[in-house]
Amino acid sequence: MMGWGGGWYAMIFGPLFMILLLAVLVAVVVLLVRWLGGLTQGSYQPHQSPPARTPLDILKERFARGEIDKVEFEDRRRVLGE
């Protein structure tokens, strides 16, 4: 018998152990990078919804995109102002 006396189980569990070790190493590196990346971005801000747009803002956007003409814009702006 040559070798270190590992037998057949060393041929099966050796590569499995190396794959497991590599997966754990990759997971540790990924978690470390995420953790360090989170620290450099400043304090964590919870997701905030964008500020609510007013009907006048929407009307201005439609006018800027050319969806409505100046006459329609002025009419609707007057209605919103009331």
PDB file of N, CA, C and O in Angstrom:
ATOM      1  N   MET A   1       0.846  -1.167   0.000  1.00  0.00           N
ATOM      2  CA  MET A   1       0.000   0.000   0.000  1.00  0.00           C
ATOM      3  C   MET A   1       0.900   1.242   0.000  1.00  0.00           C
ATOM      4  O   MET A   1       1.714   1.442   0.902  1.00  0.00           O
ATOM      5  N   MET A   2       0.733   2.054  -1.020  1.00  0.00           N
ATOM      6  CA  MET A   2       1.553   3.251  -1.141  1.00  0.00           C
ATOM      7  C   MET A   2       0.740   4.472  -0.737  1.00  0.00           C
ATOM      8  O   MET A   2      -0.486   4.395  -0.661  1.00  0.00           O
ATOM      9  N   GLY A   3       1.377   5.560  -0.485  1.00  0.00           N
ATOM     10  CA  GLY A   3       0.675   6.784  -0.127  1.00  0.00           C
ATOM     11  C   GLY A   3       0.587   6.943   1.367  1.00  0.00           C
ATOM     12  O   GLY A   3       1.374   6.369   2.120  1.00  0.00           O
ATOM     13  N   TRP A   4      -0.362   7.715   1.779  1.00  0.00           N
ATOM     14  CA  TRP A   4      -0.497   8.037   3.191  1.00  0.00           C
ATOM     15  C   TRP A   4      -1.539   7.204   3.894  1.00  0.00           C
ATOM     16  O   TRP A   4      -1.868   7.461   5.052  1.00  0.00           O
ATOM     17  N   GLY A   5      -2.040   6.247   3.234  1.00  0.00           N
ATOM     18  CA  GLY A   5      -3.003   5.358   3.860  1.00  0.00           C
ATOM     19  C   GLY A   5      -4.385   5.966   3.948  1.00  0.00           C
ATOM     20  O   GLY A   5      -5.153   5.606   4.840  1.00  0.00           O
ATOM     21  N   GLY A   6      -4.727   6.877   3.050  1.00  0.00           N
ATOM     22  CA  GLY A   6      -6.020   7.530   3.082  1.00  0.00           C
ATOM     23  C   GLY A   6      -7.142   6.615   2.626  1.00  0.00           C
ATOM     24  O   GLY A   6      -8.274   6.742   3.094  1.00  0.00           O
ATOM     25  N   GLY A   7      -6.851   5.717   1.740  1.00  0.00           N
ATOM     26  CA  GLY A   7      -7.876   4.810   1.255  1.00  0.00           C
ATOM     27  C   GLY A   7      -8.778   5.479   0.224  1.00  0.00           C
ATOM     28  O   GLY A   7      -8.496   6.576  -0.257  1.00  0.00           O
ATOM     29  N   TRP A   8      -9.859   4.797  -0.098  1.00  0.00           N
ATOM     30  CA  TRP A   8     -10.773   5.274  -1.151  1.00  0.00           C
ATOM     31  C   TRP A   8     -11.554   6.508  -0.728  1.00  0.00           C
ATOM     32  O   TRP A   8     -11.894   7.340  -1.570  1.00  0.00           O
ATOM     33  N   TYR A   9     -11.840   6.639   0.547  1.00  0.00           N
ATOM     34  CA  TYR A   9     -12.642   7.770   0.998  1.00  0.00           C
ATOM     35  C   TYR A   9     -11.901   9.098   0.846  1.00  0.00           C
ATOM     36  O   TYR A   9     -12.544  10.140   0.717  1.00  0.00           O
ATOM     37  N   ALA A  10     -10.585   9.087   0.860  1.00  0.00           N
ATOM     38  CA  ALA A  10      -9.821  10.317   0.658  1.00  0.00           C
ATOM     39  C   ALA A  10      -9.995  10.818  -0.770  1.00  0.00           C
ATOM     40  O   ALA A  10      -9.950  12.023  -1.015  1.00  0.00           O
ATOM     41  N   MET A  11     -10.192   9.904  -1.711  1.00  0.00           N
ATOM     42  CA  MET A  11     -10.385  10.297  -3.114  1.00  0.00           C
ATOM     43  C   MET A  11     -11.752  10.952  -3.315  1.00  0.00           C
ATOM     44  O   MET A  11     -11.914  11.761  -4.228  1.00  0.00           O
ATOM     45  N   ILE A  12     -12.721  10.621  -2.492  1.00  0.00           N
ATOM     46  CA  ILE A  12     -14.062  11.192  -2.617  1.00  0.00           C
ATOM     47  C   ILE A  12     -14.181  12.464  -1.785  1.00  0.00           C
ATOM     48  O   ILE A  12     -14.605  13.504  -2.290  1.00  0.00           O
ATOM     49  N   PHE A  13     -13.809  12.380  -0.518  1.00  0.00           N
ATOM     50  CA  PHE A  13     -14.014  13.510   0.387  1.00  0.00           C
ATOM     51  C   PHE A  13     -12.969  14.611   0.223  1.00  0.00           C
ATOM     52  O   PHE A  13     -13.236  15.753   0.598  1.00  0.00           O
ATOM     53  N   GLY A  14     -11.823  14.317  -0.307  1.00  0.00           N
ATOM     54  CA  GLY A  14     -10.787  15.324  -0.526  1.00  0.00           C
ATOM     55  C   GLY A  14     -11.267  16.425  -1.468  1.00  0.00           C
ATOM     56  O   GLY A  14     -11.236  17.598  -1.095  1.00  0.00           O
ATOM     57  N   PRO A  15     -11.713  16.079  -2.684  1.00  0.00           N
ATOM     58  CA  PRO A  15     -12.216  17.108  -3.599  1.00  0.00           C
ATOM     59  C   PRO A  15     -13.467  17.812  -3.072  1.00  0.00           C
ATOM     60  O   PRO A  15     -13.623  19.015  -3.279  1.00  0.00           O
ATOM     61  N   LEU A  16     -14.350  17.094  -2.403  1.00  0.00           N
ATOM     62  CA  LEU A  16     -15.548  17.721  -1.834  1.00  0.00           C
ATOM     63  C   LEU A  16     -15.170  18.738  -0.769  1.00  0.00           C
ATOM     64  O   LEU A  16     -15.756  19.817  -0.688  1.00  0.00           O
ATOM     65  N   PHE A  17     -14.176  18.380   0.053  1.00  0.00           N
ATOM     66  CA  PHE A  17     -13.726  19.310   1.080  1.00  0.00           C
ATOM     67  C   PHE A  17     -13.109  20.555   0.447  1.00  0.00           C
ATOM     68  O   PHE A  17     -13.326  21.663   0.935  1.00  0.00           O
ATOM     69  N   MET A  18     -12.345  20.390  -0.629  1.00  0.00           N
ATOM     70  CA  MET A  18     -11.729  21.539  -1.292  1.00  0.00           C
ATOM     71  C   MET A  18     -12.797  22.451  -1.915  1.00  0.00           C
ATOM     72  O   MET A  18     -12.671  23.675  -1.862  1.00  0.00           O
ATOM     73  N   ILE A  19     -13.842  21.861  -2.504  1.00  0.00           N
ATOM     74  CA  ILE A  19     -14.928  22.666  -3.070  1.00  0.00           C
ATOM     75  C   ILE A  19     -15.654  23.430  -1.962  1.00  0.00           C
ATOM     76  O   ILE A  19     -15.963  24.612  -2.117  1.00  0.00           O
ATOM     77  N   LEU A  20     -15.921  22.756  -0.851  1.00  0.00           N
ATOM     78  CA  LEU A  20     -16.577  23.395   0.281  1.00  0.00           C
ATOM     79  C   LEU A  20     -15.708  24.525   0.834  1.00  0.00           C
ATOM     80  O   LEU A  20     -16.219  25.600   1.149  1.00  0.00           O
ATOM     81  N   LEU A  21     -14.433  24.298   0.953  1.00  0.00           N
ATOM     82  CA  LEU A  21     -13.519  25.318   1.453  1.00  0.00           C
ATOM     83  C   LEU A  21     -13.487  26.518   0.508  1.00  0.00           C
ATOM     84  O   LEU A  21     -13.489  27.661   0.965  1.00  0.00           O
ATOM     85  N   LEU A  22     -13.459  26.275  -0.786  1.00  0.00           N
ATOM     86  CA  LEU A  22     -13.458  27.357  -1.761  1.00  0.00           C
ATOM     87  C   LEU A  22     -14.761  28.153  -1.701  1.00  0.00           C
ATOM     88  O   LEU A  22     -14.733  29.380  -1.796  1.00  0.00           O
ATOM     89  N   ALA A  23     -15.911  27.472  -1.543  1.00  0.00           N
ATOM     90  CA  ALA A  23     -17.204  28.162  -1.450  1.00  0.00           C
ATOM     91  C   ALA A  23     -17.273  29.038  -0.203  1.00  0.00           C
ATOM     92  O   ALA A  23     -17.780  30.159  -0.261  1.00  0.00           O
ATOM     93  N   VAL A  24     -16.772  28.542   0.910  1.00  0.00           N
ATOM     94  CA  VAL A  24     -16.765  29.325   2.149  1.00  0.00           C
ATOM     95  C   VAL A  24     -15.852  30.538   1.991  1.00  0.00           C
ATOM     96  O   VAL A  24     -16.198  31.630   2.443  1.00  0.00           O
ATOM     97  N   LEU A  25     -14.710  30.365   1.367  1.00  0.00           N
ATOM     98  CA  LEU A  25     -13.782  31.473   1.154  1.00  0.00           C
ATOM     99  C   LEU A  25     -14.407  32.552   0.265  1.00  0.00           C
ATOM    100  O   LEU A  25     -14.273  33.741   0.555  1.00  0.00           O
ATOM    101  N   VAL A  26     -15.082  32.155  -0.805  1.00  0.00           N
ATOM    102  CA  VAL A  26     -15.740  33.117  -1.688  1.00  0.00           C
ATOM    103  C   VAL A  26     -16.850  33.846  -0.935  1.00  0.00           C
ATOM    104  O   VAL A  26     -16.999  35.059  -1.083  1.00  0.00           O
ATOM    105  N   ALA A  27     -17.626  33.127  -0.134  1.00  0.00           N
ATOM    106  CA  ALA A  27     -18.711  33.755   0.623  1.00  0.00           C
ATOM    107  C   ALA A  27     -18.159  34.776   1.617  1.00  0.00           C
ATOM    108  O   ALA A  27     -18.733  35.853   1.779  1.00  0.00           O
ATOM    109  N   VAL A  28     -17.074  34.454   2.269  1.00  0.00           N
ATOM    110  CA  VAL A  28     -16.467  35.381   3.230  1.00  0.00           C
ATOM    111  C   VAL A  28     -15.978  36.641   2.517  1.00  0.00           C
ATOM    112  O   VAL A  28     -16.175  37.752   3.011  1.00  0.00           O
ATOM    113  N   VAL A  29     -15.346  36.471   1.368  1.00  0.00           N
ATOM    114  CA  VAL A  29     -14.854  37.627   0.618  1.00  0.00           C
ATOM    115  C   VAL A  29     -16.016  38.506   0.169  1.00  0.00           C
ATOM    116  O   VAL A  29     -15.945  39.730   0.288  1.00  0.00           O
ATOM    117  N   VAL A  30     -17.088  37.898  -0.348  1.00  0.00           N
ATOM    118  CA  VAL A  30     -18.256  38.666  -0.799  1.00  0.00           C
ATOM    119  C   VAL A  30     -18.881  39.429   0.363  1.00  0.00           C
ATOM    120  O   VAL A  30     -19.194  40.612   0.226  1.00  0.00           O
ATOM    121  N   LEU A  31     -19.063  38.779   1.488  1.00  0.00           N
ATOM    122  CA  LEU A  31     -19.647  39.453   2.650  1.00  0.00           C
ATOM    123  C   LEU A  31     -18.747  40.572   3.155  1.00  0.00           C
ATOM    124  O   LEU A  31     -19.237  41.626   3.562  1.00  0.00           O
ATOM    125  N   LEU A  32     -17.453  40.357   3.133  1.00  0.00           N
ATOM    126  CA  LEU A  32     -16.511  41.391   3.580  1.00  0.00           C
ATOM    127  C   LEU A  32     -16.563  42.606   2.657  1.00  0.00           C
ATOM    128  O   LEU A  32     -16.562  43.745   3.125  1.00  0.00           O
ATOM    129  N   VAL A  33     -16.607  42.365   1.359  1.00  0.00           N
ATOM    130  CA  VAL A  33     -16.678  43.478   0.404  1.00  0.00           C
ATOM    131  C   VAL A  33     -17.990  44.238   0.563  1.00  0.00           C
ATOM    132  O   VAL A  33     -17.995  45.468   0.515  1.00  0.00           O
ATOM    133  N   ARG A  34     -19.091  43.537   0.749  1.00  0.00           N
ATOM    134  CA  ARG A  34     -20.386  44.206   0.944  1.00  0.00           C
ATOM    135  C   ARG A  34     -20.380  45.024   2.234  1.00  0.00           C
ATOM    136  O   ARG A  34     -20.892  46.143   2.267  1.00  0.00           O
ATOM    137  N   TRP A  35     -19.810  44.472   3.275  1.00  0.00           N
ATOM    138  CA  TRP A  35     -19.780  45.174   4.559  1.00  0.00           C
ATOM    139  C   TRP A  35     -18.916  46.430   4.454  1.00  0.00           C
ATOM    140  O   TRP A  35     -19.312  47.501   4.913  1.00  0.00           O
ATOM    141  N   LEU A  36     -17.736  46.294   3.848  1.00  0.00           N
ATOM    142  CA  LEU A  36     -16.859  47.453   3.701  1.00  0.00           C
ATOM    143  C   LEU A  36     -17.456  48.471   2.746  1.00  0.00           C
ATOM    144  O   LEU A  36     -17.298  49.674   2.959  1.00  0.00           O
ATOM    145  N   GLY A  37     -18.128  48.028   1.714  1.00  0.00           N
ATOM    146  CA  GLY A  37     -18.780  48.938   0.782  1.00  0.00           C
ATOM    147  C   GLY A  37     -19.899  49.706   1.457  1.00  0.00           C
ATOM    148  O   GLY A  37     -20.124  50.874   1.140  1.00  0.00           O
ATOM    149  N   GLY A  38     -20.598  49.077   2.372  1.00  0.00           N
ATOM    150  CA  GLY A  38     -21.672  49.748   3.095  1.00  0.00           C
ATOM    151  C   GLY A  38     -21.148  50.814   4.032  1.00  0.00           C
ATOM    152  O   GLY A  38     -21.816  51.822   4.263  1.00  0.00           O
ATOM    153  N   LEU A  39     -19.963  50.605   4.574  1.00  0.00           N
ATOM    154  CA  LEU A  39     -19.399  51.590   5.492  1.00  0.00           C
ATOM    155  C   LEU A  39     -18.916  52.827   4.756  1.00  0.00           C
ATOM    156  O   LEU A  39     -18.984  53.928   5.302  1.00  0.00           O
ATOM    157  N   THR A  40     -18.431  52.674   3.528  1.00  0.00           N
ATOM    158  CA  THR A  40     -17.898  53.829   2.822  1.00  0.00           C
ATOM    159  C   THR A  40     -19.001  54.699   2.219  1.00  0.00           C
ATOM    160  O   THR A  40     -18.735  55.845   1.858  1.00  0.00           O
ATOM    161  N   GLN A  41     -20.201  54.202   2.101  1.00  0.00           N
ATOM    162  CA  GLN A  41     -21.278  54.971   1.511  1.00  0.00           C
ATOM    163  C   GLN A  41     -21.966  55.872   2.521  1.00  0.00           C
ATOM    164  O   GLN A  41     -22.931  56.549   2.167  1.00  0.00           O
ATOM    165  N   GLY A  42     -21.522  55.905   3.723  1.00  0.00           N
ATOM    166  CA  GLY A  42     -22.142  56.745   4.744  1.00  0.00           C
ATOM    167  C   GLY A  42     -23.216  55.975   5.481  1.00  0.00           C
ATOM    168  O   GLY A  42     -23.306  54.752   5.375  1.00  0.00           O
ATOM    169  N   SER A  43     -24.015  56.691   6.216  1.00  0.00           N
ATOM    170  CA  SER A  43     -25.043  56.036   7.000  1.00  0.00           C
ATOM    171  C   SER A  43     -26.128  55.477   6.088  1.00  0.00           C
ATOM    172  O   SER A  43     -26.412  56.030   5.025  1.00  0.00           O
ATOM    173  N   TYR A  44     -26.709  54.409   6.507  1.00  0.00           N
ATOM    174  CA  TYR A  44     -27.729  53.733   5.721  1.00  0.00           C
ATOM    175  C   TYR A  44     -29.022  54.529   5.761  1.00  0.00           C
ATOM    176  O   TYR A  44     -29.536  54.845   6.835  1.00  0.00           O
ATOM    177  N   GLN A  45     -29.532  54.842   4.612  1.00  0.00           N
ATOM    178  CA  GLN A  45     -30.801  55.542   4.505  1.00  0.00           C
ATOM    179  C   GLN A  45     -31.854  54.556   4.032  1.00  0.00           C
ATOM    180  O   GLN A  45     -31.679  53.932   2.986  1.00  0.00           O
ATOM    181  N   PRO A  46     -32.931  54.400   4.765  1.00  0.00           N
ATOM    182  CA  PRO A  46     -33.984  53.522   4.283  1.00  0.00           C
ATOM    183  C   PRO A  46     -34.556  54.064   2.989  1.00  0.00           C
ATOM    184  O   PRO A  46     -34.480  55.262   2.715  1.00  0.00           O
ATOM    185  N   HIS A  47     -35.118  53.191   2.211  1.00  0.00           N
ATOM    186  CA  HIS A  47     -35.669  53.597   0.914  1.00  0.00           C
ATOM    187  C   HIS A  47     -36.746  54.646   1.123  1.00  0.00           C
ATOM    188  O   HIS A  47     -37.719  54.440   1.849  1.00  0.00           O
ATOM    189  N   GLN A  48     -36.541  55.761   0.472  1.00  0.00           N
ATOM    190  CA  GLN A  48     -37.499  56.850   0.594  1.00  0.00           C
ATOM    191  C   GLN A  48     -38.226  56.991  -0.727  1.00  0.00           C
ATOM    192  O   GLN A  48     -37.621  56.912  -1.796  1.00  0.00           O
ATOM    193  N   SER A  49     -39.519  57.197  -0.645  1.00  0.00           N
ATOM    194  CA  SER A  49     -40.277  57.405  -1.865  1.00  0.00           C
ATOM    195  C   SER A  49     -39.987  58.800  -2.390  1.00  0.00           C
ATOM    196  O   SER A  49     -39.737  59.722  -1.614  1.00  0.00           O
ATOM    197  N   PRO A  50     -40.019  58.954  -3.708  1.00  0.00           N
ATOM    198  CA  PRO A  50     -39.743  60.279  -4.256  1.00  0.00           C
ATOM    199  C   PRO A  50     -40.805  61.263  -3.796  1.00  0.00           C
ATOM    200  O   PRO A  50     -41.932  60.872  -3.492  1.00  0.00           O
ATOM    201  N   PRO A  51     -40.449  62.536  -3.746  1.00  0.00           N
ATOM    202  CA  PRO A  51     -41.443  63.517  -3.308  1.00  0.00           C
ATOM    203  C   PRO A  51     -42.650  63.492  -4.235  1.00  0.00           C
ATOM    204  O   PRO A  51     -42.522  63.301  -5.445  1.00  0.00           O
ATOM    205  N   ALA A  52     -43.803  63.684  -3.654  1.00  0.00           N
ATOM    206  CA  ALA A  52     -45.043  63.628  -4.431  1.00  0.00           C
ATOM    207  C   ALA A  52     -45.084  64.779  -5.429  1.00  0.00           C
ATOM    208  O   ALA A  52     -44.780  65.926  -5.100  1.00  0.00           O
ATOM    209  N   ARG A  53     -45.464  64.446  -6.639  1.00  0.00           N
ATOM    210  CA  ARG A  53     -45.580  65.483  -7.663  1.00  0.00           C
ATOM    211  C   ARG A  53     -46.979  66.089  -7.589  1.00  0.00           C
ATOM    212  O   ARG A  53     -47.974  65.392  -7.389  1.00  0.00           O
ATOM    213  N   THR A  54     -47.017  67.365  -7.751  1.00  0.00           N
ATOM    214  CA  THR A  54     -48.303  68.059  -7.742  1.00  0.00           C
ATOM    215  C   THR A  54     -48.916  67.975  -9.138  1.00  0.00           C
ATOM    216  O   THR A  54     -48.206  67.723 -10.112  1.00  0.00           O
ATOM    217  N   PRO A  55     -50.211  68.180  -9.240  1.00  0.00           N
ATOM    218  CA  PRO A  55     -50.837  68.189 -10.568  1.00  0.00           C
ATOM    219  C   PRO A  55     -50.214  69.233 -11.495  1.00  0.00           C
ATOM    220  O   PRO A  55     -50.128  69.017 -12.704  1.00  0.00           O
ATOM    221  N   LEU A  56     -49.784  70.356 -10.935  1.00  0.00           N
ATOM    222  CA  LEU A  56     -49.150  71.385 -11.759  1.00  0.00           C
ATOM    223  C   LEU A  56     -47.807  70.897 -12.311  1.00  0.00           C
ATOM    224  O   LEU A  56     -47.452  71.201 -13.449  1.00  0.00           O
ATOM    225  N   ASP A  57     -47.069  70.142 -11.503  1.00  0.00           N
ATOM    226  CA  ASP A  57     -45.806  69.569 -11.978  1.00  0.00           C
ATOM    227  C   ASP A  57     -46.048  68.631 -13.149  1.00  0.00           C
ATOM    228  O   ASP A  57     -45.322  68.671 -14.143  1.00  0.00           O
ATOM    229  N   ILE A  58     -47.055  67.798 -13.035  1.00  0.00           N
ATOM    230  CA  ILE A  58     -47.384  66.862 -14.104  1.00  0.00           C
ATOM    231  C   ILE A  58     -47.798  67.624 -15.365  1.00  0.00           C
ATOM    232  O   ILE A  58     -47.416  67.257 -16.476  1.00  0.00           O
ATOM    233  N   LEU A  59     -48.575  68.678 -15.180  1.00  0.00           N
ATOM    234  CA  LEU A  59     -49.010  69.490 -16.313  1.00  0.00           C
ATOM    235  C   LEU A  59     -47.803  70.133 -17.007  1.00  0.00           C
ATOM    236  O   LEU A  59     -47.732  70.166 -18.236  1.00  0.00           O
ATOM    237  N   LYS A  60     -46.868  70.636 -16.221  1.00  0.00           N
ATOM    238  CA  LYS A  60     -45.661  71.243 -16.803  1.00  0.00           C
ATOM    239  C   LYS A  60     -44.843  70.208 -17.573  1.00  0.00           C
ATOM    240  O   LYS A  60     -44.305  70.509 -18.638  1.00  0.00           O
ATOM    241  N   GLU A  61     -44.747  69.004 -17.043  1.00  0.00           N
ATOM    242  CA  GLU A  61     -44.010  67.946 -17.732  1.00  0.00           C
ATOM    243  C   GLU A  61     -44.671  67.586 -19.060  1.00  0.00           C
ATOM    244  O   GLU A  61     -43.989  67.401 -20.067  1.00  0.00           O
ATOM    245  N   ARG A  62     -45.985  67.490 -19.058  1.00  0.00           N
ATOM    246  CA  ARG A  62     -46.701  67.173 -20.301  1.00  0.00           C
ATOM    247  C   ARG A  62     -46.492  68.266 -21.337  1.00  0.00           C
ATOM    248  O   ARG A  62     -46.331  67.980 -22.524  1.00  0.00           O
ATOM    249  N   PHE A  63     -46.493  69.523 -20.889  1.00  0.00           N
ATOM    250  CA  PHE A  63     -46.253  70.643 -21.796  1.00  0.00           C
ATOM    251  C   PHE A  63     -44.820  70.586 -22.336  1.00  0.00           C
ATOM    252  O   PHE A  63     -44.587  70.832 -23.519  1.00  0.00           O
ATOM    253  N   ALA A  64     -43.882  70.267 -21.475  1.00  0.00           N
ATOM    254  CA  ALA A  64     -42.482  70.200 -21.895  1.00  0.00           C
ATOM    255  C   ALA A  64     -42.252  69.058 -22.891  1.00  0.00           C
ATOM    256  O   ALA A  64     -41.426  69.186 -23.794  1.00  0.00           O
ATOM    257  N   ARG A  65     -42.967  67.956 -22.736  1.00  0.00           N
ATOM    258  CA  ARG A  65     -42.828  66.841 -23.669  1.00  0.00           C
ATOM    259  C   ARG A  65     -43.566  67.081 -24.976  1.00  0.00           C
ATOM    260  O   ARG A  65     -43.386  66.332 -25.936  1.00  0.00           O
ATOM    261  N   GLY A  66     -44.390  68.113 -25.023  1.00  0.00           N
ATOM    262  CA  GLY A  66     -45.131  68.417 -26.236  1.00  0.00           C
ATOM    263  C   GLY A  66     -46.437  67.663 -26.366  1.00  0.00           C
ATOM    264  O   GLY A  66     -47.010  67.603 -27.454  1.00  0.00           O
ATOM    265  N   GLU A  67     -46.917  67.090 -25.280  1.00  0.00           N
ATOM    266  CA  GLU A  67     -48.184  66.350 -25.315  1.00  0.00           C
ATOM    267  C   GLU A  67     -49.379  67.300 -25.409  1.00  0.00           C
ATOM    268  O   GLU A  67     -50.419  66.943 -25.963  1.00  0.00           O
ATOM    269  N   ILE A  68     -49.228  68.499 -24.871  1.00  0.00           N
ATOM    270  CA  ILE A  68     -50.303  69.502 -24.933  1.00  0.00           C
ATOM    271  C   ILE A  68     -49.703  70.809 -25.445  1.00  0.00           C
ATOM    272  O   ILE A  68     -48.510  71.068 -25.290  1.00  0.00           O
ATOM    273  N   ASP A  69     -50.554  71.620 -26.053  1.00  0.00           N
ATOM    274  CA  ASP A  69     -50.068  72.902 -26.569  1.00  0.00           C
ATOM    275  C   ASP A  69     -50.219  73.988 -25.499  1.00  0.00           C
ATOM    276  O   ASP A  69     -50.715  73.734 -24.401  1.00  0.00           O
ATOM    277  N   LYS A  70     -49.777  75.213 -25.848  1.00  0.00           N
ATOM    278  CA  LYS A  70     -49.763  76.309 -24.877  1.00  0.00           C
ATOM    279  C   LYS A  70     -51.167  76.681 -24.426  1.00  0.00           C
ATOM    280  O   LYS A  70     -51.379  76.970 -23.248  1.00  0.00           O
ATOM    281  N   VAL A  71     -52.138  76.680 -25.354  1.00  0.00           N
ATOM    282  CA  VAL A  71     -53.512  77.054 -25.002  1.00  0.00           C
ATOM    283  C   VAL A  71     -54.091  76.059 -23.997  1.00  0.00           C
ATOM    284  O   VAL A  71     -54.692  76.450 -22.997  1.00  0.00           O
ATOM    285  N   GLU A  72     -53.902  74.773 -24.275  1.00  0.00           N
ATOM    286  CA  GLU A  72     -54.422  73.753 -23.356  1.00  0.00           C
ATOM    287  C   GLU A  72     -53.706  73.830 -22.007  1.00  0.00           C
ATOM    288  O   GLU A  72     -54.326  73.648 -20.959  1.00  0.00           O
ATOM    289  N   PHE A  73     -52.398  74.099 -22.039  1.00  0.00           N
ATOM    290  CA  PHE A  73     -51.640  74.245 -20.790  1.00  0.00           C
ATOM    291  C   PHE A  73     -52.196  75.389 -19.948  1.00  0.00           C
ATOM    292  O   PHE A  73     -52.414  75.229 -18.747  1.00  0.00           O
ATOM    293  N   GLU A  74     -52.424  76.539 -20.576  1.00  0.00           N
ATOM    294  CA  GLU A  74     -52.931  77.699 -19.836  1.00  0.00           C
ATOM    295  C   GLU A  74     -54.332  77.430 -19.281  1.00  0.00           C
ATOM    296  O   GLU A  74     -54.631  77.795 -18.144  1.00  0.00           O
ATOM    297  N   ASP A  75     -55.191  76.791 -20.083  1.00  0.00           N
ATOM    298  CA  ASP A  75     -56.553  76.474 -19.618  1.00  0.00           C
ATOM    299  C   ASP A  75     -56.506  75.551 -18.404  1.00  0.00           C
ATOM    300  O   ASP A  75     -57.171  75.802 -17.399  1.00  0.00           O
ATOM    301  N   ARG A  76     -55.732  74.503 -18.499  1.00  0.00           N
ATOM    302  CA  ARG A  76     -55.658  73.552 -17.379  1.00  0.00           C
ATOM    303  C   ARG A  76     -54.985  74.166 -16.160  1.00  0.00           C
ATOM    304  O   ARG A  76     -55.356  73.856 -15.028  1.00  0.00           O
ATOM    305  N   ARG A  77     -54.004  75.029 -16.375  1.00  0.00           N
ATOM    306  CA  ARG A  77     -53.351  75.692 -15.250  1.00  0.00           C
ATOM    307  C   ARG A  77     -54.324  76.587 -14.509  1.00  0.00           C
ATOM    308  O   ARG A  77     -54.306  76.664 -13.280  1.00  0.00           O
ATOM    309  N   ARG A  78     -55.184  77.271 -15.279  1.00  0.00           N
ATOM    310  CA  ARG A  78     -56.210  78.120 -14.648  1.00  0.00           C
ATOM    311  C   ARG A  78     -57.189  77.285 -13.833  1.00  0.00           C
ATOM    312  O   ARG A  78     -57.570  77.668 -12.727  1.00  0.00           O
ATOM    313  N   VAL A  79     -57.592  76.146 -14.380  1.00  0.00           N
ATOM    314  CA  VAL A  79     -58.522  75.265 -13.648  1.00  0.00           C
ATOM    315  C   VAL A  79     -57.869  74.751 -12.358  1.00  0.00           C
ATOM    316  O   VAL A  79     -58.518  74.691 -11.314  1.00  0.00           O
ATOM    317  N   LEU A  80     -56.614  74.389 -12.433  1.00  0.00           N
ATOM    318  CA  LEU A  80     -55.929  73.900 -11.239  1.00  0.00           C
ATOM    319  C   LEU A  80     -55.740  75.000 -10.202  1.00  0.00           C
ATOM    320  O   LEU A  80     -55.706  74.724  -9.003  1.00  0.00           O
ATOM    321  N   GLY A  81     -55.617  76.232 -10.652  1.00  0.00           N
ATOM    322  CA  GLY A  81     -55.409  77.341  -9.726  1.00  0.00           C
ATOM    323  C   GLY A  81     -56.647  77.690  -8.938  1.00  0.00           C
ATOM    324  O   GLY A  81     -56.552  78.344  -7.900  1.00  0.00           O
ATOM    325  N   GLU A  82     -57.803  77.269  -9.406  1.00  0.00           N
ATOM    326  CA  GLU A  82     -59.064  77.624  -8.716  1.00  0.00           C
ATOM    327  C   GLU A  82     -59.311  76.782  -7.519  1.00  0.00           C
ATOM    328  O   GLU A  82     -60.322  76.957  -6.839  1.00  0.00           O
TER     329      GLU A  82
END
